[in-house]
Amino acid sequence: MPIKELQEMYGGSCAAQTINRAVIAEVPGGERALALRREVFLNRGSSAKMARVYAALDELCEEMRDFIAKKYNLKSASKEKKAND
């Protein structure tokens, strides 16, 4: 499925945003994981422990994004983002 079709289903202005929306809709715990990641991101510099927690959550969220990318035969969001940088 091309990213355009997934964008029609979930919206989003870029591949990463669309895949995050699909994670929220389709992956159990996806919304909570992404919300926690955002919260920890804002506080990641406050301590070494917070930085480790952020890294672990970031890895978990990336696995969820990869799950959606594989399900819909897409490039992963991180690969898409790196290609656009």
Steps between C-alpha positions, in 0.01 A plus 500: 500500500648835403533764771238711315235234571600483865480882514146478365414263786674687784595845375836654568713732293810278488576129515620508862185678621276261307679195639472640854125541448479141375693385810248680720208341315630148447764408758381417852666747734625709208333822607629467855854419386514798264354731766755382758778546246391861442484568874840346570647682198413832662686397819780285356777742599402510867695186595696207364217269603248706303728484197509118528123483536462719191736276302304189601165660411640627172609146411157360594320760289732430208409129522132596488560720195691218332206266570266736314752551219533123451125446521439749219821422308648848556846628576535550874433852627861541611632397157251735334605786728872438440439495123334842523777656714 
